[in-house]
Amino acid sequence: MPDRVTIKIPRSLYLNLGQMIEGSGFSSVNEFIVFVMRTLAAGGGLKGGGKYDIAEVNEIRQRLKQLGYLKD
């Protein structure tokens, strides 16, 4: 079993993320997405009872909406 999988995202989101990371130190959109997902996973999920309080969870959700990962 391979140690990586493919996740499909809209091309427009991919291009938007590419523009966002310019000059940020991330070498690719894939590297940025892995960073974001690892950061979220390290918090134990989005259930409010983990490492994040409700305000932080709401901020993370808002950021993910702006990136196109979540819909209203």
PDB file of N, CA, C and O in Angstrom:
ATOM      1  N   MET A   1       0.847  -1.183   0.000  1.00  0.00           N
ATOM      2  CA  MET A   1       0.000   0.000   0.000  1.00  0.00           C
ATOM      3  C   MET A   1       0.894   1.250   0.000  1.00  0.00           C
ATOM      4  O   MET A   1       1.780   1.378   0.846  1.00  0.00           O
ATOM      5  N   PRO A   2       0.664   2.161  -0.942  1.00  0.00           N
ATOM      6  CA  PRO A   2       1.499   3.365  -0.989  1.00  0.00           C
ATOM      7  C   PRO A   2       1.318   4.240   0.250  1.00  0.00           C
ATOM      8  O   PRO A   2       0.274   4.210   0.901  1.00  0.00           O
ATOM      9  N   ASP A   3       2.349   5.014   0.562  1.00  0.00           N
ATOM     10  CA  ASP A   3       2.280   5.860   1.750  1.00  0.00           C
ATOM     11  C   ASP A   3       1.662   7.231   1.460  1.00  0.00           C
ATOM     12  O   ASP A   3       1.629   8.089   2.342  1.00  0.00           O
ATOM     13  N   ARG A   4       1.176   7.444   0.247  1.00  0.00           N
ATOM     14  CA  ARG A   4       0.509   8.699  -0.112  1.00  0.00           C
ATOM     15  C   ARG A   4      -0.749   8.394  -0.905  1.00  0.00           C
ATOM     16  O   ARG A   4      -0.859   7.357  -1.558  1.00  0.00           O
ATOM     17  N   VAL A   5      -1.693   9.322  -0.834  1.00  0.00           N
ATOM     18  CA  VAL A   5      -2.923   9.213  -1.619  1.00  0.00           C
ATOM     19  C   VAL A   5      -3.143  10.534  -2.353  1.00  0.00           C
ATOM     20  O   VAL A   5      -2.515  11.546  -2.040  1.00  0.00           O
ATOM     21  N   THR A   6      -4.032  10.507  -3.318  1.00  0.00           N
ATOM     22  CA  THR A   6      -4.371  11.700  -4.072  1.00  0.00           C
ATOM     23  C   THR A   6      -5.710  12.233  -3.584  1.00  0.00           C
ATOM     24  O   THR A   6      -6.674  11.482  -3.434  1.00  0.00           O
ATOM     25  N   ILE A   7      -5.755  13.525  -3.342  1.00  0.00           N
ATOM     26  CA  ILE A   7      -6.999  14.192  -2.960  1.00  0.00           C
ATOM     27  C   ILE A   7      -7.300  15.216  -4.042  1.00  0.00           C
ATOM     28  O   ILE A   7      -6.440  16.020  -4.402  1.00  0.00           O
ATOM     29  N   LYS A   8      -8.512  15.187  -4.554  1.00  0.00           N
ATOM     30  CA  LYS A   8      -8.889  16.120  -5.612  1.00  0.00           C
ATOM     31  C   LYS A   8      -9.511  17.368  -5.014  1.00  0.00           C
ATOM     32  O   LYS A   8     -10.375  17.300  -4.139  1.00  0.00           O
ATOM     33  N   ILE A   9      -9.045  18.519  -5.512  1.00  0.00           N
ATOM     34  CA  ILE A   9      -9.619  19.807  -5.118  1.00  0.00           C
ATOM     35  C   ILE A   9      -9.903  20.572  -6.411  1.00  0.00           C
ATOM     36  O   ILE A   9      -9.301  20.291  -7.447  1.00  0.00           O
ATOM     37  N   PRO A  10     -10.816  21.537  -6.347  1.00  0.00           N
ATOM     38  CA  PRO A  10     -11.088  22.327  -7.549  1.00  0.00           C
ATOM     39  C   PRO A  10      -9.828  23.036  -8.039  1.00  0.00           C
ATOM     40  O   PRO A  10      -9.024  23.522  -7.243  1.00  0.00           O
ATOM     41  N   ARG A  11      -9.669  23.087  -9.358  1.00  0.00           N
ATOM     42  CA  ARG A  11      -8.491  23.737  -9.942  1.00  0.00           C
ATOM     43  C   ARG A  11      -8.391  25.200  -9.508  1.00  0.00           C
ATOM     44  O   ARG A  11      -7.298  25.700  -9.242  1.00  0.00           O
ATOM     45  N   SER A  12      -9.535  25.882  -9.437  1.00  0.00           N
ATOM     46  CA  SER A  12      -9.513  27.291  -9.036  1.00  0.00           C
ATOM     47  C   SER A  12      -8.953  27.451  -7.622  1.00  0.00           C
ATOM     48  O   SER A  12      -8.221  28.402  -7.349  1.00  0.00           O
ATOM     49  N   LEU A  13      -9.293  26.528  -6.727  1.00  0.00           N
ATOM     50  CA  LEU A  13      -8.753  26.556  -5.372  1.00  0.00           C
ATOM     51  C   LEU A  13      -7.247  26.322  -5.404  1.00  0.00           C
ATOM     52  O   LEU A  13      -6.491  27.019  -4.728  1.00  0.00           O
ATOM     53  N   TYR A  14      -6.819  25.350  -6.182  1.00  0.00           N
ATOM     54  CA  TYR A  14      -5.391  25.048  -6.308  1.00  0.00           C
ATOM     55  C   TYR A  14      -4.618  26.273  -6.793  1.00  0.00           C
ATOM     56  O   TYR A  14      -3.565  26.605  -6.247  1.00  0.00           O
ATOM     57  N   LEU A  15      -5.138  26.934  -7.808  1.00  0.00           N
ATOM     58  CA  LEU A  15      -4.472  28.119  -8.341  1.00  0.00           C
ATOM     59  C   LEU A  15      -4.457  29.255  -7.327  1.00  0.00           C
ATOM     60  O   LEU A  15      -3.461  29.967  -7.199  1.00  0.00           O
ATOM     61  N   ASN A  16      -5.556  29.422  -6.613  1.00  0.00           N
ATOM     62  CA  ASN A  16      -5.637  30.446  -5.575  1.00  0.00           C
ATOM     63  C   ASN A  16      -4.603  30.176  -4.479  1.00  0.00           C
ATOM     64  O   ASN A  16      -3.912  31.093  -4.036  1.00  0.00           O
ATOM     65  N   LEU A  17      -4.500  28.938  -4.050  1.00  0.00           N
ATOM     66  CA  LEU A  17      -3.514  28.578  -3.032  1.00  0.00           C
ATOM     67  C   LEU A  17      -2.095  28.821  -3.535  1.00  0.00           C
ATOM     68  O   LEU A  17      -1.225  29.256  -2.780  1.00  0.00           O
ATOM     69  N   GLY A  18      -1.870  28.539  -4.808  1.00  0.00           N
ATOM     70  CA  GLY A  18      -0.550  28.792  -5.389  1.00  0.00           C
ATOM     71  C   GLY A  18      -0.164  30.255  -5.288  1.00  0.00           C
ATOM     72  O   GLY A  18       0.989  30.581  -5.006  1.00  0.00           O
ATOM     73  N   GLN A  19      -1.130  31.139  -5.519  1.00  0.00           N
ATOM     74  CA  GLN A  19      -0.866  32.573  -5.388  1.00  0.00           C
ATOM     75  C   GLN A  19      -0.642  32.952  -3.930  1.00  0.00           C
ATOM     76  O   GLN A  19       0.218  33.778  -3.622  1.00  0.00           O
ATOM     77  N   MET A  20      -1.415  32.347  -3.036  1.00  0.00           N
ATOM     78  CA  MET A  20      -1.304  32.660  -1.610  1.00  0.00           C
ATOM     79  C   MET A  20       0.072  32.325  -1.039  1.00  0.00           C
ATOM     80  O   MET A  20       0.586  33.050  -0.188  1.00  0.00           O
ATOM     81  N   ILE A  21       0.664  31.234  -1.503  1.00  0.00           N
ATOM     82  CA  ILE A  21       1.912  30.787  -0.890  1.00  0.00           C
ATOM     83  C   ILE A  21       3.154  31.427  -1.483  1.00  0.00           C
ATOM     84  O   ILE A  21       4.259  31.207  -0.987  1.00  0.00           O
ATOM     85  N   GLU A  22       2.989  32.221  -2.544  1.00  0.00           N
ATOM     86  CA  GLU A  22       4.159  32.879  -3.138  1.00  0.00           C
ATOM     87  C   GLU A  22       4.885  33.698  -2.074  1.00  0.00           C
ATOM     88  O   GLU A  22       4.283  34.536  -1.402  1.00  0.00           O
ATOM     89  N   GLY A  23       6.169  33.447  -1.932  1.00  0.00           N
ATOM     90  CA  GLY A  23       6.983  34.177  -0.971  1.00  0.00           C
ATOM     91  C   GLY A  23       6.794  33.750   0.473  1.00  0.00           C
ATOM     92  O   GLY A  23       7.319  34.386   1.387  1.00  0.00           O
ATOM     93  N   SER A  24       6.041  32.670   0.683  1.00  0.00           N
ATOM     94  CA  SER A  24       5.744  32.249   2.053  1.00  0.00           C
ATOM     95  C   SER A  24       6.751  31.236   2.602  1.00  0.00           C
ATOM     96  O   SER A  24       6.787  30.985   3.807  1.00  0.00           O
ATOM     97  N   GLY A  25       7.547  30.669   1.740  1.00  0.00           N
ATOM     98  CA  GLY A  25       8.481  29.639   2.180  1.00  0.00           C
ATOM     99  C   GLY A  25       8.005  28.236   1.844  1.00  0.00           C
ATOM    100  O   GLY A  25       8.792  27.291   1.898  1.00  0.00           O
ATOM    101  N   PHE A  26       6.725  28.079   1.496  1.00  0.00           N
ATOM    102  CA  PHE A  26       6.234  26.773   1.062  1.00  0.00           C
ATOM    103  C   PHE A  26       6.688  26.549  -0.372  1.00  0.00           C
ATOM    104  O   PHE A  26       6.583  27.443  -1.212  1.00  0.00           O
ATOM    105  N   SER A  27       7.196  25.344  -0.647  1.00  0.00           N
ATOM    106  CA  SER A  27       7.728  25.074  -1.981  1.00  0.00           C
ATOM    107  C   SER A  27       6.655  24.620  -2.961  1.00  0.00           C
ATOM    108  O   SER A  27       6.895  24.601  -4.169  1.00  0.00           O
ATOM    109  N   SER A  28       5.479  24.254  -2.465  1.00  0.00           N
ATOM    110  CA  SER A  28       4.416  23.810  -3.361  1.00  0.00           C
ATOM    111  C   SER A  28       3.068  23.912  -2.654  1.00  0.00           C
ATOM    112  O   SER A  28       2.994  24.022  -1.431  1.00  0.00           O
ATOM    113  N   VAL A  29       2.012  23.874  -3.454  1.00  0.00           N
ATOM    114  CA  VAL A  29       0.663  23.871  -2.898  1.00  0.00           C
ATOM    115  C   VAL A  29       0.473  22.611  -2.049  1.00  0.00           C
ATOM    116  O   VAL A  29      -0.128  22.668  -0.976  1.00  0.00           O
ATOM    117  N   ASN A  30       0.980  21.488  -2.525  1.00  0.00           N
ATOM    118  CA  ASN A  30       0.854  20.238  -1.789  1.00  0.00           C
ATOM    119  C   ASN A  30       1.485  20.361  -0.398  1.00  0.00           C
ATOM    120  O   ASN A  30       0.894  19.929   0.592  1.00  0.00           O
ATOM    121  N   GLU A  31       2.665  20.940  -0.325  1.00  0.00           N
ATOM    122  CA  GLU A  31       3.345  21.119   0.966  1.00  0.00           C
ATOM    123  C   GLU A  31       2.500  21.980   1.905  1.00  0.00           C
ATOM    124  O   GLU A  31       2.402  21.686   3.096  1.00  0.00           O
ATOM    125  N   PHE A  32       1.889  23.041   1.375  1.00  0.00           N
ATOM    126  CA  PHE A  32       1.042  23.917   2.178  1.00  0.00           C
ATOM    127  C   PHE A  32      -0.193  23.176   2.684  1.00  0.00           C
ATOM    128  O   PHE A  32      -0.548  23.286   3.858  1.00  0.00           O
ATOM    129  N   ILE A  33      -0.843  22.428   1.806  1.00  0.00           N
ATOM    130  CA  ILE A  33      -2.046  21.695   2.199  1.00  0.00           C
ATOM    131  C   ILE A  33      -1.720  20.664   3.272  1.00  0.00           C
ATOM    132  O   ILE A  33      -2.478  20.516   4.231  1.00  0.00           O
ATOM    133  N   VAL A  34      -0.622  19.958   3.132  1.00  0.00           N
ATOM    134  CA  VAL A  34      -0.215  18.978   4.146  1.00  0.00           C
ATOM    135  C   VAL A  34       0.035  19.685   5.480  1.00  0.00           C
ATOM    136  O   VAL A  34      -0.357  19.177   6.530  1.00  0.00           O
ATOM    137  N   PHE A  35       0.678  20.844   5.447  1.00  0.00           N
ATOM    138  CA  PHE A  35       0.918  21.617   6.664  1.00  0.00           C
ATOM    139  C   PHE A  35      -0.397  21.987   7.350  1.00  0.00           C
ATOM    140  O   PHE A  35      -0.544  21.806   8.559  1.00  0.00           O
ATOM    141  N   VAL A  36      -1.348  22.503   6.579  1.00  0.00           N
ATOM    142  CA  VAL A  36      -2.637  22.912   7.142  1.00  0.00           C
ATOM    143  C   VAL A  36      -3.365  21.712   7.745  1.00  0.00           C
ATOM    144  O   VAL A  36      -3.890  21.803   8.855  1.00  0.00           O
ATOM    145  N   MET A  37      -3.402  20.605   7.035  1.00  0.00           N
ATOM    146  CA  MET A  37      -4.114  19.424   7.526  1.00  0.00           C
ATOM    147  C   MET A  37      -3.432  18.835   8.764  1.00  0.00           C
ATOM    148  O   MET A  37      -4.110  18.397   9.694  1.00  0.00           O
ATOM    149  N   ARG A  38      -2.100  18.822   8.780  1.00  0.00           N
ATOM    150  CA  ARG A  38      -1.395  18.326   9.976  1.00  0.00           C
ATOM    151  C   ARG A  38      -1.651  19.224  11.177  1.00  0.00           C
ATOM    152  O   ARG A  38      -1.801  18.741  12.299  1.00  0.00           O
ATOM    153  N   THR A  39      -1.699  20.525  10.939  1.00  0.00           N
ATOM    154  CA  THR A  39      -1.967  21.469  12.020  1.00  0.00           C
ATOM    155  C   THR A  39      -3.350  21.216  12.602  1.00  0.00           C
ATOM    156  O   THR A  39      -3.516  21.195  13.821  1.00  0.00           O
ATOM    157  N   LEU A  40      -4.335  21.024  11.744  1.00  0.00           N
ATOM    158  CA  LEU A  40      -5.687  20.731  12.217  1.00  0.00           C
ATOM    159  C   LEU A  40      -5.750  19.385  12.939  1.00  0.00           C
ATOM    160  O   LEU A  40      -6.375  19.269  13.993  1.00  0.00           O
ATOM    161  N   ALA A  41      -5.110  18.383  12.373  1.00  0.00           N
ATOM    162  CA  ALA A  41      -5.146  17.047  12.974  1.00  0.00           C
ATOM    163  C   ALA A  41      -4.441  17.021  14.325  1.00  0.00           C
ATOM    164  O   ALA A  41      -4.844  16.270  15.213  1.00  0.00           O
ATOM    165  N   ALA A  42      -3.408  17.817  14.494  1.00  0.00           N
ATOM    166  CA  ALA A  42      -2.672  17.856  15.758  1.00  0.00           C
ATOM    167  C   ALA A  42      -3.540  18.381  16.892  1.00  0.00           C
ATOM    168  O   ALA A  42      -3.279  18.097  18.061  1.00  0.00           O
ATOM    169  N   GLY A  43      -4.567  19.144  16.553  1.00  0.00           N
ATOM    170  CA  GLY A  43      -5.468  19.679  17.561  1.00  0.00           C
ATOM    171  C   GLY A  43      -6.503  18.683  18.023  1.00  0.00           C
ATOM    172  O   GLY A  43      -7.316  19.008  18.888  1.00  0.00           O
ATOM    173  N   GLY A  44      -6.503  17.489  17.482  1.00  0.00           N
ATOM    174  CA  GLY A  44      -7.439  16.460  17.911  1.00  0.00           C
ATOM    175  C   GLY A  44      -8.837  16.612  17.334  1.00  0.00           C
ATOM    176  O   GLY A  44      -9.783  16.013  17.844  1.00  0.00           O
ATOM    177  N   GLY A  45      -8.979  17.398  16.285  1.00  0.00           N
ATOM    178  CA  GLY A  45     -10.295  17.554  15.674  1.00  0.00           C
ATOM    179  C   GLY A  45     -10.896  18.909  15.975  1.00  0.00           C
ATOM    180  O   GLY A  45     -10.239  19.786  16.536  1.00  0.00           O
ATOM    181  N   LEU A  46     -12.131  19.068  15.603  1.00  0.00           N
ATOM    182  CA  LEU A  46     -12.809  20.350  15.748  1.00  0.00           C
ATOM    183  C   LEU A  46     -14.012  20.242  16.657  1.00  0.00           C
ATOM    184  O   LEU A  46     -15.058  20.814  16.351  1.00  0.00           O
ATOM    185  N   LYS A  47     -13.905  19.539  17.751  1.00  0.00           N
ATOM    186  CA  LYS A  47     -15.048  19.321  18.636  1.00  0.00           C
ATOM    187  C   LYS A  47     -15.078  20.252  19.832  1.00  0.00           C
ATOM    188  O   LYS A  47     -15.899  20.060  20.728  1.00  0.00           O
ATOM    189  N   GLY A  48     -14.228  21.233  19.878  1.00  0.00           N
ATOM    190  CA  GLY A  48     -14.265  22.203  20.964  1.00  0.00           C
ATOM    191  C   GLY A  48     -13.719  21.678  22.285  1.00  0.00           C
ATOM    192  O   GLY A  48     -13.323  22.476  23.135  1.00  0.00           O
ATOM    193  N   GLY A  49     -13.683  20.369  22.485  1.00  0.00           N
ATOM    194  CA  GLY A  49     -13.189  19.817  23.726  1.00  0.00           C
ATOM    195  C   GLY A  49     -11.718  19.468  23.663  1.00  0.00           C
ATOM    196  O   GLY A  49     -11.147  18.972  24.634  1.00  0.00           O
ATOM    197  N   GLY A  50     -11.095  19.729  22.505  1.00  0.00           N
ATOM    198  CA  GLY A  50      -9.691  19.428  22.336  1.00  0.00           C
ATOM    199  C   GLY A  50      -8.820  20.576  22.788  1.00  0.00           C
ATOM    200  O   GLY A  50      -9.081  21.209  23.811  1.00  0.00           O
ATOM    201  N   LYS A  51      -7.792  20.834  22.025  1.00  0.00           N
ATOM    202  CA  LYS A  51      -6.840  21.876  22.381  1.00  0.00           C
ATOM    203  C   LYS A  51      -7.331  23.273  22.011  1.00  0.00           C
ATOM    204  O   LYS A  51      -6.748  24.265  22.447  1.00  0.00           O
ATOM    205  N   TYR A  52      -8.386  23.362  21.220  1.00  0.00           N
ATOM    206  CA  TYR A  52      -8.875  24.655  20.765  1.00  0.00           C
ATOM    207  C   TYR A  52     -10.155  25.032  21.488  1.00  0.00           C
ATOM    208  O   TYR A  52     -10.998  24.179  21.764  1.00  0.00           O
ATOM    209  N   ASP A  53     -10.299  26.336  21.800  1.00  0.00           N
ATOM    210  CA  ASP A  53     -11.570  26.775  22.355  1.00  0.00           C
ATOM    211  C   ASP A  53     -12.515  27.114  21.200  1.00  0.00           C
ATOM    212  O   ASP A  53     -12.104  27.083  20.040  1.00  0.00           O
ATOM    213  N   ILE A  54     -13.752  27.431  21.500  1.00  0.00           N
ATOM    214  CA  ILE A  54     -14.757  27.657  20.465  1.00  0.00           C
ATOM    215  C   ILE A  54     -14.360  28.801  19.531  1.00  0.00           C
ATOM    216  O   ILE A  54     -14.576  28.705  18.323  1.00  0.00           O
ATOM    217  N   ALA A  55     -13.789  29.872  20.064  1.00  0.00           N
ATOM    218  CA  ALA A  55     -13.378  31.001  19.230  1.00  0.00           C
ATOM    219  C   ALA A  55     -12.306  30.579  18.227  1.00  0.00           C
ATOM    220  O   ALA A  55     -12.328  31.004  17.072  1.00  0.00           O
ATOM    221  N   GLU A  56     -11.364  29.738  18.676  1.00  0.00           N
ATOM    222  CA  GLU A  56     -10.313  29.260  17.779  1.00  0.00           C
ATOM    223  C   GLU A  56     -10.878  28.339  16.711  1.00  0.00           C
ATOM    224  O   GLU A  56     -10.466  28.408  15.553  1.00  0.00           O
ATOM    225  N   VAL A  57     -11.811  27.483  17.083  1.00  0.00           N
ATOM    226  CA  VAL A  57     -12.452  26.594  16.112  1.00  0.00           C
ATOM    227  C   VAL A  57     -13.175  27.421  15.058  1.00  0.00           C
ATOM    228  O   VAL A  57     -13.082  27.126  13.866  1.00  0.00           O
ATOM    229  N   ASN A  58     -13.889  28.449  15.485  1.00  0.00           N
ATOM    230  CA  ASN A  58     -14.601  29.312  14.540  1.00  0.00           C
ATOM    231  C   ASN A  58     -13.638  30.034  13.612  1.00  0.00           C
ATOM    232  O   ASN A  58     -13.926  30.204  12.427  1.00  0.00           O
ATOM    233  N   GLU A  59     -12.501  30.460  14.140  1.00  0.00           N
ATOM    234  CA  GLU A  59     -11.496  31.128  13.312  1.00  0.00           C
ATOM    235  C   GLU A  59     -10.928  30.158  12.273  1.00  0.00           C
ATOM    236  O   GLU A  59     -10.749  30.527  11.112  1.00  0.00           O
ATOM    237  N   ILE A  60     -10.649  28.936  12.681  1.00  0.00           N
ATOM    238  CA  ILE A  60     -10.137  27.918  11.756  1.00  0.00           C
ATOM    239  C   ILE A  60     -11.175  27.636  10.676  1.00  0.00           C
ATOM    240  O   ILE A  60     -10.832  27.547   9.497  1.00  0.00           O
ATOM    241  N   ARG A  61     -12.431  27.496  11.065  1.00  0.00           N
ATOM    242  CA  ARG A  61     -13.492  27.255  10.082  1.00  0.00           C
ATOM    243  C   ARG A  61     -13.582  28.395   9.084  1.00  0.00           C
ATOM    244  O   ARG A  61     -13.738  28.161   7.885  1.00  0.00           O
ATOM    245  N   GLN A  62     -13.484  29.630   9.567  1.00  0.00           N
ATOM    246  CA  GLN A  62     -13.549  30.796   8.684  1.00  0.00           C
ATOM    247  C   GLN A  62     -12.389  30.780   7.698  1.00  0.00           C
ATOM    248  O   GLN A  62     -12.574  31.059   6.513  1.00  0.00           O
ATOM    249  N   ARG A  63     -11.210  30.459   8.178  1.00  0.00           N
ATOM    250  CA  ARG A  63     -10.042  30.388   7.287  1.00  0.00           C
ATOM    251  C   ARG A  63     -10.224  29.299   6.232  1.00  0.00           C
ATOM    252  O   ARG A  63      -9.902  29.507   5.062  1.00  0.00           O
ATOM    253  N   LEU A  64     -10.736  28.145   6.641  1.00  0.00           N
ATOM    254  CA  LEU A  64     -10.966  27.065   5.693  1.00  0.00           C
ATOM    255  C   LEU A  64     -12.039  27.446   4.669  1.00  0.00           C
ATOM    256  O   LEU A  64     -11.942  27.052   3.507  1.00  0.00           O
ATOM    257  N   LYS A  65     -13.048  28.196   5.078  1.00  0.00           N
ATOM    258  CA  LYS A  65     -14.059  28.697   4.134  1.00  0.00           C
ATOM    259  C   LYS A  65     -13.410  29.627   3.117  1.00  0.00           C
ATOM    260  O   LYS A  65     -13.693  29.540   1.922  1.00  0.00           O
ATOM    261  N   GLN A  66     -12.538  30.517   3.590  1.00  0.00           N
ATOM    262  CA  GLN A  66     -11.864  31.459   2.700  1.00  0.00           C
ATOM    263  C   GLN A  66     -10.960  30.729   1.706  1.00  0.00           C
ATOM    264  O   GLN A  66     -10.773  31.185   0.579  1.00  0.00           O
ATOM    265  N   LEU A  67     -10.408  29.607   2.125  1.00  0.00           N
ATOM    266  CA  LEU A  67      -9.555  28.816   1.242  1.00  0.00           C
ATOM    267  C   LEU A  67     -10.374  27.919   0.309  1.00  0.00           C
ATOM    268  O   LEU A  67      -9.827  27.314  -0.612  1.00  0.00           O
ATOM    269  N   GLY A  68     -11.663  27.837   0.547  1.00  0.00           N
ATOM    270  CA  GLY A  68     -12.523  27.043  -0.318  1.00  0.00           C
ATOM    271  C   GLY A  68     -12.738  25.608   0.132  1.00  0.00           C
ATOM    272  O   GLY A  68     -13.354  24.819  -0.585  1.00  0.00           O
ATOM    273  N   TYR A  69     -12.235  25.262   1.315  1.00  0.00           N
ATOM    274  CA  TYR A  69     -12.398  23.896   1.820  1.00  0.00           C
ATOM    275  C   TYR A  69     -13.778  23.644   2.398  1.00  0.00           C
ATOM    276  O   TYR A  69     -14.275  22.519   2.335  1.00  0.00           O
ATOM    277  N   LEU A  70     -14.406  24.664   2.957  1.00  0.00           N
ATOM    278  CA  LEU A  70     -15.719  24.517   3.555  1.00  0.00           C
ATOM    279  C   LEU A  70     -16.703  25.433   2.873  1.00  0.00           C
ATOM    280  O   LEU A  70     -16.348  26.540   2.468  1.00  0.00           O
ATOM    281  N   LYS A  71     -17.929  24.990   2.742  1.00  0.00           N
ATOM    282  CA  LYS A  71     -19.007  25.808   2.196  1.00  0.00           C
ATOM    283  C   LYS A  71     -19.844  26.332   3.350  1.00  0.00           C
ATOM    284  O   LYS A  71     -19.830  25.762   4.441  1.00  0.00           O
ATOM    285  N   ASP A  72     -20.573  27.414   3.111  1.00  0.00           N
ATOM    286  CA  ASP A  72     -21.457  27.981   4.149  1.00  0.00           C
ATOM    287  C   ASP A  72     -22.547  27.034   4.556  1.00  0.00           C
ATOM    288  O   ASP A  72     -23.365  27.366   5.414  1.00  0.00           O
TER     289      ASP A  72
END
